[in-house]
């Protein structure tokens, strides 16, 4: 039978979030109910709250989560009750043209739970990224559950559900950073720092962190940055070139997602180098570049959506690397909080005071 749990909703555009009673139905075919143990506070949740994603209020916020499968619906074989899982927002279909070509990370028909969670008065909720994990329990498609080693801290594991995976994947999967490469990362928030960690993990010889906040640059060094550039004080393009023998970096990752930072990334790369856009632009943003420069510089201009990750492949691997001491995922957790502290966590995020606040249940 349906269960009533506490969850954090965004009732309307820019309204303060609040804790409400949420009705979670029993899982139907292909669905699972997960008891959430931890969920990171991500910028995407703030965008939902601000109405920057769509206007399908009220939203059940939270998506960067880990927990334990409580029950599954008919036909579910990939996970079972008791499994410790990380939730992901791209459950691949296995049937579309991308999946059939062996590229499931580009799946064109990802899916979520078909049933809706509601408020007690029957109001249907829109779960953030199809997850809605600022709640004691949530209903998801079973394919959104990726089983990993249960010895890892849930507060750490859940971060792979969104921002940290996006950054690591931008470096390793999209940027194809390899041993000896030079890499520059513009924007050192959670995603940018994860890109730095990914580049370091991949064996980059030089990792250059660029930001306007010295606090963030100091943190970037703990993630693997070998050099830092404050772009308020120095032209980042010239600084990156100077640090790379005058040539530019092999891979430049824009973790901000603005026309200004993208142009910096474009001109800060070496000839035939790669630009990776992982920061998310807003709909009104436009980019203008001389087409001759695009042609003449060669290389690749890529966007990285969710770090081009395949959760079933990447999550267990990255958790194993963390448990081996080779990937410091715990450094991303600035603080742990309760459900009723999410609104204050958004304020700290906006001020740049945290890498990640993590709700622990």
C-alpha positions in Angstrom: 0.0 0.0 0.0 1.0 3.6 -0.5 3.3 5.2 2.1 3.4 8.7 3.6 6.8 10.2 4.0 8.4 13.6 4.5 9.8 15.4 1.4 10.9 18.9 0.3 8.8 20.6 -2.3 9.1 23.8 -4.3 5.5 25.1 -4.3 6.0 27.9 -6.8 8.5 30.1 -8.7 11.1 31.5 -6.2 9.0 30.6 -3.2 10.8 29.1 -0.2 10.9 25.4 -0.2 9.0 23.5 2.6 8.8 20.1 4.1 5.4 18.4 3.3 3.9 14.9 3.6 4.4 13.0 0.4 2.4 10.0 -0.8 4.6 7.3 -2.4 2.7 4.6 -4.3 3.7 1.0 -4.4 6.0 0.3 -7.3 4.4 -0.7 -10.6 5.9 -2.7 -13.4 9.5 -1.6 -14.0 9.5 0.6 -10.9 11.3 0.6 -7.5 10.8 2.4 -4.2 14.1 3.5 -2.6 14.7 4.5 1.0 16.8 7.5 0.6 19.9 7.8 2.8 21.5 10.9 1.5 20.9 13.5 -1.2 23.2 16.3 -2.3 21.9 19.9 -2.8 22.6 20.6 -6.5 22.3 23.8 -8.5 19.8 22.0 -10.7 17.4 21.9 -7.7 17.8 25.6 -7.3 17.0 26.1 -11.0 13.8 24.1 -10.5 12.9 26.2 -7.5 13.5 29.4 -9.6 11.4 28.1 -12.5 14.4 27.9 -14.7 13.7 24.3 -15.9 9.9 24.5 -16.5 6.8 25.6 -14.6 5.4 22.2 -13.7 5.1 23.2 -10.0 5.0 21.8 -7.3 8.3 20.1 -7.6 9.6 17.4 -5.3 13.2 18.4 -5.2 16.4 16.4 -4.9 18.1 14.0 -7.4 21.8 13.5 -6.4 21.0 10.6 -4.1 21.9 7.1 -2.7 19.8 4.7 -0.7 18.5 1.2 -0.3 15.9 -0.5 -2.5 12.9 -1.2 -0.4 10.6 -2.8 -3.0 10.3 -3.5 -6.7 7.5 -3.9 -9.2 6.7 -6.6 -11.7 9.4 -7.5 -14.2 12.3 -5.8 -12.3 15.5 -7.9 -12.5 18.4 -5.4 -12.3 18.0 -4.7 -8.6 16.3 -6.3 -5.6 15.1 -5.2 -2.1 18.1 -4.6 0.1 20.5 -3.4 -2.7 22.5 -0.2 -2.0 22.1 2.0 -5.1 23.0 5.3 -6.5 20.1 7.0 -8.3 20.6 8.4 -11.8 18.3 10.4 -14.0 19.0 8.7 -17.3 17.6 5.2 -17.3 18.5 3.9 -20.7 15.9 2.2 -22.9 18.2 -0.4 -24.6 16.2 -0.1 -27.8 16.7 3.3 -29.4 19.2 3.9 -32.3 21.9 5.0 -29.9 21.5 2.0 -27.6 21.4 -0.4 -30.6 24.6 1.1 -31.9 26.4 0.4 -28.6 26.3 4.0 -27.4 23.7 3.8 -24.6 25.2 6.9 -22.9 23.5 8.8 -25.7 20.2 7.1 -25.2 17.4 9.1 -26.9 14.5 7.6 -24.9 15.5 7.6 -21.2 12.6 7.0 -18.8 11.3 7.6 -15.3 8.6 6.1 -13.1 5.2 6.1 -14.7 3.3 6.7 -11.5 3.2 10.0 -9.8 4.0 10.8 -6.2 1.5 13.3 -4.7 0.7 15.5 -1.7 -1.9 14.1 0.7 -4.6 16.1 -1.1 -3.9 14.3 -4.4 -1.8 17.1 -6.0 0.6 15.5 -8.3 4.3 16.3 -7.9 7.0 16.7 -10.5 10.1 15.0 -9.3 13.3 16.8 -10.0 15.0 15.0 -12.9 12.5 12.2 -12.5 13.9 11.4 -9.0 12.6 13.6 -6.2 15.0 12.5 -3.5 14.7 15.2 -0.9 12.4 12.7 0.7 12.6 9.7 3.1 11.5 7.5 0.2 11.0 8.0 -3.5 9.6 6.1 -6.5 11.8 5.7 -9.6 12.2 3.6 -12.6 14.2 0.5 -11.7 16.7 1.5 -14.4 17.5 4.6 -12.4 19.0 2.4 -9.7 22.7 1.5 -10.0 24.0 -1.1 -7.5 27.4 -0.2 -5.9 29.6 -1.4 -3.0 27.5 -0.8 0.2 30.6 -0.1 2.2 30.8 3.5 0.8 29.2 6.4 2.7 25.8 7.3 1.2 26.7 11.0 1.5 29.6 10.4 -0.8 28.0 7.9 -3.1 25.0 10.0 -4.0 27.2 12.8 -5.4 27.9 10.6 -8.5 24.2 10.9 -9.2 24.7 14.3 -10.9 27.3 17.0 -10.4 30.4 15.0 -9.6 29.7 12.5 -12.3 29.1 15.3 -14.8 32.5 16.8 -14.0 34.5 13.6 -13.9 32.8 12.4 -17.1 33.5 15.7 -18.9 37.2 15.1 -18.4 37.4 11.3 -18.8 34.5 10.4 -21.1 33.9 13.5 -23.2 37.4 15.2 -23.2 39.3 11.9 -23.4 42.0 13.3 -21.1 45.0 11.0 -21.2 48.4 10.7 -19.6 50.6 13.7 -20.0 47.9 16.0 -21.3 47.5 19.6 -20.3 44.0 20.5 -19.1 42.3 23.8 -18.1 39.0 24.0 -16.2 37.1 27.2 -16.1 34.8 27.5 -13.1 35.7 25.7 -9.9 32.4 24.9 -8.3 31.3 21.3 -7.7 31.3 20.3 -11.4 34.5 22.1 -12.2 36.3 20.6 -9.2 35.1 17.1 -10.3 36.5 17.8 -13.8 39.8 18.6 -12.1 39.7 15.4 -10.1 38.9 13.5 -13.3 41.8 15.0 -15.2 44.1 14.3 -12.3 42.8 10.7 -12.1 43.4 10.3 -15.9 47.0 11.2 -15.6 47.1 14.8 -16.9 50.5 16.3 -16.4 49.2 19.9 -15.9 45.8 20.8 -14.6 45.0 24.5 -14.6 42.1 25.8 -12.5 40.4 29.1 -13.4 38.0 31.0 -11.3 37.3 34.5 -9.8 37.2 33.3 -6.2 40.5 32.6 -4.4 38.6 30.3 -2.0 37.5 28.1 -4.9 41.0 28.1 -6.4 42.5 26.9 -3.1 40.0 24.1 -3.0 40.8 23.2 -6.6 44.4 22.5 -5.6 43.2 19.9 -3.1 41.4 18.2 -6.0 44.4 17.9 -8.2 45.0 21.3 -9.8 48.7 22.0 -10.4 48.2 25.7 -11.3 45.5 28.3 -10.6 44.5 31.5 -12.4 42.3 34.2 -10.9 40.5 35.5 -14.0 39.6 38.7 -12.2 43.2 39.6 -12.0 44.6 37.9 -15.1 43.5 37.3 -18.7 42.8 33.5 -18.5 43.5 32.8 -22.1 47.0 34.4 -21.9 47.6 32.8 -18.5 46.7 29.3 -19.8 48.9 29.8 -22.9 51.8 31.0 -20.8 51.5 27.9 -18.6 51.5 25.6 -21.6 54.5 26.9 -23.5 52.5 29.4 -25.4 50.4 26.8 -27.1 47.2 26.4 -25.1 45.9 23.4 -23.2 45.1 20.0 -24.9 41.6 20.0 -23.3 39.7 23.0 -21.9 36.6 22.4 -19.9 34.0 25.2 -19.5 32.2 24.4 -16.3 30.4 27.8 -16.2 28.4 27.7 -19.4 28.4 31.4 -20.5 29.4 32.9 -23.9 32.3 34.7 -22.3 33.8 31.6 -20.6 33.2 29.5 -23.7 35.1 31.9 -25.8 37.9 31.8 -23.3 37.9 28.0 -23.5 37.9 28.2 -27.3 40.9 30.4 -27.5 42.8 28.9 -24.6 43.1 25.4 -26.3 46.0 24.3 -28.4 45.6 23.8 -32.1 43.6 20.6 -32.7 42.7 20.7 -29.0 39.3 20.0 -27.4 36.8 22.2 -25.8 34.2 20.6 -23.5 31.1 22.5 -22.5 29.6 21.0 -19.3 28.3 24.2 -17.6 24.6 24.6 -18.5 23.7 27.8 -20.5 20.3 29.5 -20.2 18.0 29.6 -23.2 18.6 33.2 -24.1 22.4 32.9 -24.4 24.0 33.3 -27.8 27.5 32.6 -29.0 29.3 34.3 -31.9 32.7 33.1 -33.1 34.5 33.8 -36.4 33.8 30.7 -38.5 37.3 30.9 -39.9 38.6 30.4 -36.4 36.4 27.4 -35.9 37.7 26.0 -39.2 41.4 27.0 -38.8 42.0 25.9 -35.2 40.7 22.3 -35.9 40.2 20.0 -33.0 36.8 19.3 -31.4 34.1 21.3 -29.8 32.0 19.1 -27.6 29.2 19.3 -25.1 29.0 16.9 -22.1 25.6 15.9 -20.9 25.8 14.1 -17.5 29.5 13.5 -18.3 28.5 11.1 -21.2 28.3 8.5 -18.4 26.8 5.1 -18.5 25.8 4.6 -14.8 26.1 0.8 -14.9 29.6 1.1 -16.1 30.9 4.3 -14.4 29.3 4.4 -10.9 30.7 1.1 -9.6 34.1 1.9 -11.1 34.3 5.3 -9.5 33.1 4.0 -6.1 35.8 1.3 -6.2 38.5 4.0 -7.0 37.2 6.0 -4.1 37.4 3.1 -1.7 40.9 2.4 -2.9 41.9 6.0 -2.0 42.4 7.1 -5.5 39.4 9.4 -5.9 38.7 11.8 -3.0 34.9 12.0 -3.3 34.6 12.8 0.4 36.3 16.2 -0.3 33.2 17.4 -2.1 31.0 17.1 1.0 31.2 20.5 2.8 28.4 19.8 5.3 25.6 17.4 6.1 22.1 18.8 6.9 18.5 17.8 7.6 15.5 18.1 5.3 14.3 21.3 6.9 17.7 23.0 6.2 17.5 22.8 2.4 16.4 26.5 2.0 19.4 27.7 4.0 21.6 25.3 1.9 20.5 27.1 -1.3 21.5 30.4 0.2 25.0 29.1 1.1 25.3 27.6 -2.4 24.4 31.0 -3.9 27.1 32.7 -1.9 29.7 30.1 -3.0 30.2 29.0 0.6 30.0 25.2 -0.1 30.9 22.6 -2.7 28.0 20.4 -1.6 25.6 20.4 1.3 24.2 16.8 1.6 20.9 16.0 3.2 21.3 12.9 5.4 18.2 10.9 6.4 
